[in-house]
Amino acid sequence: GWGDAFVWIGIGVFVVVLFIGIGWSAPNMAKALAALEAQDMPSVGASMKRVANAGLVIVALLIFAEFAMVFRLGAG
């Protein structure tokens, strides 16, 4: 049910991943595009590194959510 911890873990991970995508990855992709158009390759690399790191965090969170749901953490 809605009171089980694994349900709220899944919802929480969804919200956090959404905020990482909108609040972190999208602005860094915009910076990378602007730097690419200006042919500023060091800035492109730095922005893309931040996007890649955010991707790693997202994957780790999704793996945790999958684990929580498969093993029904906190199920009553």
Secondary structure, DSSP 8 states (H G I E B T S, - for coil): -TTSHHHHHHHHHHHHHHHHIIIIIHHHHHHHHHHHHTT-HHHHHHHHHHHHHHHHHHHHHHHHHHHHHHTTTT--
